[in-house]
């Protein structure tokens, strides 16, 4: 009976999560778009692909030449009912560095709501509180409230720490939780 109750609790807890993206080896990553500092004349390079285990691998080199300094990968979504959740979770590992997870509530919005997170070489689930995502545009904080929308139209991961560096981020899953 204890085992049955434990399984019920675990199943109930898992059912409360909403998967934004669960990477696996049979997926096509064409719905993820690379946007690097080349849009502003920079020379940074990045790519996203799947490894043998089916995890996404976002990797590349950040260059500070020609006013460069960032690389990002974006995915359009159509997530509603976001206010039922408190967190965005990322199961990640990689070359230790600081990344930004970014969300947008409207397709035409020029600013993103961001939070930084650290990555280590071990698999970890990073938990980011939705109400702590703050608005930024081109590296500047904006005088707007933190994220409070009920929709997410885009998710993105960006690296741009003001350093010339090689990076590698492996991503297993991105999901919302209570």
N, C-alpha and C positions, 0 to 999 in steps of 0.2 A: 504494500500500500504506500509506503514511504517513497519507493521508486516511482510509482505512478504519479504521486503528488509532485515530486521533483520534476518529472517530465512535463507535467501540466504547467508548472510555473515557468520552466524554461521556454516551452512552446508559446505560452502567453506573452512572455517578455519579448521574444523574438518577433511575434506577430505584430507588436507595436512599432517596429521599425519600418521605415520606408526606404527601399533601395533606390538611390539615384543612379548608380552604375556599379555593376558587379562584373569585373573583367574576367574573361575566360578565353581559352585557346581557340574557340570557334568563332570569335567575334571579329567583325570588321571595324577598324577604328576610323573609318572615313567620316564619322560624325564628330570627330575631334579635330579642331583646327589649330594649327600652329600660328601664333602671332608673336614675332620677335621685334626687336628694336629697329629692324630694317625699315619699318614703316616711318621711322624718323631719321633714317640715314645710318643707323648703327650696323655693326657687323656680327652680332651674336648669332649663333646657329643652334638649332635644336630639332629633335624628332621625337615621335612617340610610336612605339611598336609593342608587340606582345612577345614575352619571353616564352620559353618552353613550358613553364608552369601555368601560362595563361594570364600572368600579371602584366599590366601596362608598365612600360619603361619609358619615362620622359627623361631625356638626357641631352647634353650638349655642352657648349662652351659660351661663357659670357665674355664679351669684349667691351672694353670701355672706349674704343676708338670711334671717331665720328659721332660723338655724343650718344653712344650706345650704353647698354648696361642691363638689359633684361631679355628674358625669354618666357613665353607663356604658351599654354595649351588651353583651349576653350571648348565647351560643349553646350549646345542649346538644349533647354529642357522645357517642359510644360508641367511643372509641379504646382499643384494647388493644395489647399488645406495645410499649409506650412505652419500655421499658428498652433496646430495640435502638437507640434514638436518643439523641443528645447535645444537640440544639439545637431550639428553636422559632425559626422565621424568619418575619419579616413584611416584605413588600415594600410600603413606605408612603412617603407624602409628605404635606405639609400646612403649615398655619400653624405656624411653629416654637413648640414647647412640649414639656413633659414629660408622658408618658402612662404608665400602668401596663398591662402585660399580665398577666392573672390566669388561673389554672387551678385547677380543683377535681378531686379524685380520687373524691369521692363526691357523689351528688346532695343528700343531706341535710346535708352539711358546712356549718357556719356560717362557717368561715374559708376564705380563699383563699390560694394560693401566688402571690406576685407578683414582678415585676421591673419596674423603670422603664426607659423608653427615650426618647430624644430624637428629635424629628422636625424635618426641614428642609423647605424648599420644593422640593427635588429628590428624585426617586425614589431610594430606598436600600433595601437589604435589611438589616434589623436582625436580628442573630443573638443569641439569648438562651440561655444554657446552662441546661438543665433542672435540673441539680443545684444551681444557684444561686438557684432560686425559693425564697423564704422565706415562712413563714406569717404572715399578718396578719388581724386582725379589727377592723373599725371604726377603722382608722388606727393600730392598736397592733400591734407585733411580739409574737409569741407564743414561749414557751419550748418549741418543738417542733422536730424536725429539719427540714431543708430537704426539698423534694419528692424522693421516692424511689419513687413508686408505678409500677405497670405499666399504669395506666389513666388516662385523662383523660375526665371526664364533663361538664366545662363549660370553655369559654374565654370570656374577657371582656376588654374594653378599657375603662379608666376614666381620666378626667381629673379631678383634684382637687388643685390645687397651693396651695390657700389664697389664691388670687387671683380677683378678679372678672375674667373674660376671655371673649372670643369664641374659639371653636376650630373647626378644620376638619381632619379627618384623612381622607386618601384611602387605601384599602387595595386592593391588587391580589390578594394571595395570602397565605395563612398555611399553613406547612408544617413538618413535622418533618424533620430531617436528621441524618446520622451525624456 
